[in-house]
Amino acid sequence: MQVIMGPRNVVVGFDGSLNSTVALRRAGAEARERHARLEVVRVIPREDGLWRTLTAWLRLRGEVQRLVPRAQRVTTRLRIARGDTGTQLSRLAERADLLVVGAGRESRNGAPLAGATVSAVLCSPPCRVIVCEDDTDAEV
């Protein structure tokens, strides 16, 4: 029996914050090094409508174009998910090689691994996780 490996993926959560911007840049570098596809995920509330989803996707596309240089030559997939951020990122990273997230807002108070999203992702990580804060990274 021949086993055919699927494409390698690096998943990153992006909400436009400083920490998620650092996470996006780090995820782009990781995807390039691994020859993997970069999946950039923006999670919006479940109750938001179609117009909000389209607007979120267009903003996400603009931010990714601005922050991930074309010279990196990384295949990129943009996704809009609905619901709880931690749950959605964990679900979308089930088949990924790596999940990269930005530290929560509490990181300014010396707790980079605090926050609902980081806690949810680290509770039962689907793959290796990197938590990024400003210009420092904490690897788990």
C-alpha positions in Angstrom: 0.0 0.0 0.0 1.3 3.4 -1.0 0.9 6.3 1.4 0.5 9.7 -0.2 1.1 12.6 2.0 -1.2 15.6 1.7 0.1 19.2 1.5 1.9 20.6 4.5 0.1 23.4 6.2 1.0 26.2 8.6 -2.1 27.8 10.2 -2.1 31.3 11.7 -4.8 33.2 13.4 -5.0 36.9 12.4 -7.1 39.7 13.9 -5.1 42.7 13.0 -3.5 43.2 16.5 0.2 43.8 16.9 0.7 40.2 18.3 -1.2 38.6 15.4 0.9 40.7 12.9 4.0 39.2 14.5 2.4 35.8 14.3 1.6 36.2 10.6 5.2 37.2 9.8 6.5 34.2 11.8 4.0 31.8 10.1 5.1 33.0 6.7 8.7 32.3 7.5 7.8 28.9 8.9 5.8 28.0 5.8 8.6 29.0 3.5 11.1 26.9 5.5 8.8 23.9 5.5 7.7 24.3 1.9 4.2 24.4 3.3 1.0 26.3 2.5 0.2 29.2 4.7 -3.4 29.3 5.9 -4.4 32.6 7.4 -7.6 32.5 9.4 -9.7 35.4 10.7 -12.5 34.3 13.1 -15.6 36.5 13.3 -18.7 36.2 15.5 -21.2 33.5 14.4 -24.1 36.0 14.1 -22.3 38.2 11.6 -23.9 38.2 8.2 -22.7 37.7 4.7 -21.7 41.3 4.2 -19.5 41.2 7.3 -17.9 38.0 6.1 -17.1 39.5 2.7 -15.7 42.7 4.3 -13.6 40.6 6.7 -12.1 38.5 3.8 -11.3 41.6 1.8 -9.5 43.2 4.8 -7.7 40.0 5.5 -6.5 39.8 1.8 -5.2 43.4 2.0 -3.4 42.8 5.3 -1.8 39.6 4.1 -0.6 41.3 0.8 0.9 44.1 2.9 2.6 41.9 5.5 3.7 38.8 3.7 6.2 39.7 1.0 5.7 38.1 -2.4 9.4 37.3 -2.4 8.7 34.6 0.1 6.9 32.6 -2.6 4.5 31.0 -0.1 1.2 29.6 -1.3 -1.4 31.3 0.8 -5.0 30.4 1.6 -7.3 32.9 3.3 -10.2 31.7 5.5 -13.0 33.3 7.4 -14.3 31.1 10.2 -17.3 31.8 12.5 -17.6 31.2 16.2 -15.1 31.0 19.1 -11.6 31.8 18.0 -9.8 29.2 20.0 -12.2 26.4 19.0 -12.0 27.4 15.3 -8.2 27.7 15.2 -7.9 24.3 16.9 -10.3 22.7 14.5 -8.7 24.2 11.4 -5.2 23.1 12.6 -6.1 19.4 13.1 -4.2 18.4 9.9 -1.6 21.2 10.1 2.1 20.9 10.9 2.1 24.1 12.9 -0.3 26.6 14.5 0.9 30.1 15.1 -1.1 32.5 17.3 -0.5 35.9 18.8 -0.3 36.3 22.5 -3.4 37.7 24.2 -3.9 41.2 25.5 -2.7 40.1 28.9 0.8 39.7 27.5 1.5 43.3 28.3 1.1 42.4 32.0 3.7 39.7 31.8 1.4 36.7 30.9 1.9 35.9 27.2 0.2 32.5 27.5 -2.9 34.0 29.2 -6.1 34.8 27.3 -9.0 32.8 26.1 -7.7 32.0 22.6 -4.2 31.0 23.7 -5.6 29.0 26.6 -8.0 27.2 24.3 -5.4 26.3 21.7 -2.9 25.1 24.3 -5.5 23.1 26.3 -5.4 20.3 23.7 -3.1 21.4 20.9 -3.8 19.7 17.5 -0.2 20.2 16.4 2.9 22.1 17.4 2.0 25.6 18.6 4.0 28.9 18.5 2.7 31.8 20.5 4.1 35.2 19.3 4.3 38.4 21.3 5.6 41.7 19.8 9.1 40.7 18.7 9.5 37.7 21.0 8.3 34.2 20.5 7.4 31.5 23.0 7.4 28.0 21.6 5.3 25.2 23.1 
